Amino acid sequence: MEQLLQHLQQQNLLFWLWFAPLLLVSWFLPTLLALFFNRKHLKLIALANIPAGLSVIAWGGCMVWAVTGKIWQKSSSAPTESR
C-alpha cells in the first residue's frame, strides 16, 4: 500500500487529468445508467451510489438496481393470457 501511495504522489498533472475523470465516471456509473434505465429511482440510486463506491458488492448492487428498472416494470405490467 505504501508503494502505491508513493507512486501516486510522483505522478504529473497529465496523469491526474485523465485519471480523476475516469475514476469519477466509473464511481458514478450506476447513476449514469439510472438516467437511461431507472429514472423513477434516480435520486435514491445517486444517494446510495456515493458510499457504495467504497464496496465492490454495494457498487454492483447499485449497478443491478440502476439497469433493472424498466425491465421489471415491463415484465410486471405485461398483460397475461387467461384461458
Residue pairs with C-beta under 8 A, 6 or more apart in sequence:
11 19
25 32
27 49
27 53
28 46
28 49
28 53
29 63
30 45
30 49
30 52
30 59
30 62
30 63
30 65
30 66
31 42
31 45
31 46
31 49
31 62
31 66
33 63
33 66
33 67
34 41
34 42
34 45
34 46
34 65
34 66
34 69
35 42
37 66
37 67
37 68
37 69
37 70
37 71
38 45
38 65
38 66
38 67
38 68
38 69
38 70
39 69
40 69
40 73
41 65
41 69
45 62
45 65
45 66
48 58
48 62
48 65
49 59
49 62
51 58
52 58
52 59
52 61
52 62
53 59
